[in-house]
Amino acid sequence: MFQDMTKKMSESMEPFKDLVNIQTRMLEELTRQQMECTKSCIEATIQQTKELQKCQTPNDLLTLQQAYAKELEETLKAASNENLKALHDARDEIEKITKGAFDAFASK
């Protein structure tokens, strides 16, 4: 009897464990992406600083700043798209689990 109850409890907790695992993977992926984005921004800033020394005219500086801003914009857009993909993937997995759990209750 106790084993049956333990088994039922484990089975009923399985969707929650799956949800926690999905959230953990999603947060790990988001953290990895943010670290890559931060690294890319820092590298762009360092490169920008090195290139500043080569500027001879205000026009050179303006061109350099525009290129820097464009590079940062592309980096942030890419990071945003990757973040949204990770969130959508996690949401899709969570929806499958919750649908399966609700279907299991409905069939009883």
C-alpha positions as CSV (number, residue, x, y, z in Angstrom):
1,M,0.0,0.0,0.0
2,F,2.7,2.4,0.9
3,Q,4.7,1.5,-2.2
4,D,1.6,2.2,-4.3
5,M,1.1,5.5,-2.7
6,T,4.7,6.4,-3.2
7,K,4.5,5.3,-6.9
8,K,1.4,7.4,-7.4
9,M,3.0,10.4,-5.8
10,S,6.1,10.0,-7.9
11,E,4.0,9.8,-11.1
12,S,2.0,12.8,-10.2
13,M,5.1,14.8,-9.5
14,E,6.7,13.9,-12.8
15,P,5.2,16.8,-14.8
16,F,6.5,19.2,-12.1
17,K,10.0,17.7,-12.4
18,D,9.8,18.1,-16.1
19,L,8.7,21.7,-15.8
20,V,11.6,22.5,-13.5
21,N,14.1,20.8,-15.9
22,I,12.7,22.8,-18.8
23,Q,13.1,26.1,-16.8
24,T,16.6,25.1,-15.8
25,R,17.6,24.4,-19.3
26,M,16.0,27.6,-20.5
27,L,17.8,29.7,-17.9
28,E,21.1,28.0,-18.6
29,E,20.7,28.8,-22.3
30,L,19.7,32.4,-21.6
31,T,22.7,32.8,-19.3
32,R,25.0,31.4,-21.9
33,Q,23.6,33.7,-24.6
34,Q,23.9,36.7,-22.3
35,M,27.5,35.9,-21.5
36,E,28.2,35.6,-25.2
37,C,26.5,38.9,-25.9
38,T,28.3,40.7,-23.1
39,K,31.7,39.3,-24.3
40,S,30.9,40.4,-27.9
41,C,30.0,43.9,-26.7
42,I,33.2,44.2,-24.6
43,E,35.3,43.0,-27.5
44,A,33.6,45.6,-29.8
45,T,34.3,48.3,-27.2
46,I,37.9,47.3,-26.9
47,Q,38.3,47.3,-30.7
48,Q,36.5,50.7,-30.8
49,T,39.0,52.1,-28.3
50,K,41.9,50.8,-30.4
51,E,40.5,52.3,-33.6
52,L,39.9,55.7,-31.9
53,Q,43.6,56.3,-31.8
54,K,43.8,56.1,-35.6
55,C,41.2,58.8,-36.2
56,Q,42.6,61.9,-37.9
57,T,39.5,63.9,-38.6
58,P,36.1,64.4,-37.1
59,N,34.7,62.6,-40.1
60,D,36.8,59.5,-39.3
61,L,35.5,59.6,-35.8
62,L,31.9,59.8,-37.0
63,T,32.4,56.9,-39.4
64,L,34.0,54.8,-36.7
65,Q,31.1,55.6,-34.3
66,Q,28.5,54.7,-36.9
67,A,30.2,51.4,-37.5
68,Y,30.5,50.7,-33.8
69,A,26.8,51.5,-33.3
70,K,25.8,49.3,-36.2
71,E,27.9,46.4,-34.8
72,L,26.4,46.7,-31.4
73,E,22.9,46.9,-32.9
74,E,23.4,43.7,-34.8
75,T,24.9,42.0,-31.8
76,L,21.9,43.0,-29.6
77,K,19.4,42.0,-32.3
78,A,21.0,38.6,-32.6
79,A,21.0,38.1,-28.9
80,S,17.3,39.2,-28.7
81,N,16.4,36.7,-31.4
82,E,18.2,33.9,-29.6
83,N,16.6,34.8,-26.3
84,L,13.2,34.8,-27.9
85,K,13.9,31.4,-29.5
86,A,14.9,29.9,-26.2
87,L,11.8,31.3,-24.5
88,H,9.5,30.0,-27.3
89,D,11.1,26.6,-27.2
90,A,10.6,26.4,-23.4
91,R,7.0,27.6,-23.8
92,D,6.3,24.9,-26.4
93,E,7.7,22.2,-24.2
94,I,5.7,23.5,-21.2
95,E,2.5,23.6,-23.2
96,K,3.0,19.9,-24.3
97,I,3.5,18.9,-20.7
98,T,0.5,20.8,-19.4
99,K,-1.7,19.6,-22.2
100,G,-0.6,16.0,-21.5
101,A,-1.3,16.5,-17.8
102,F,-4.8,18.0,-18.5
103,D,-5.6,15.2,-21.0
104,A,-4.6,12.6,-18.4
105,F,-7.0,14.1,-15.9
106,A,-9.8,14.5,-18.5
107,S,-9.6,10.8,-19.5
108,K,-10.0,9.6,-15.9
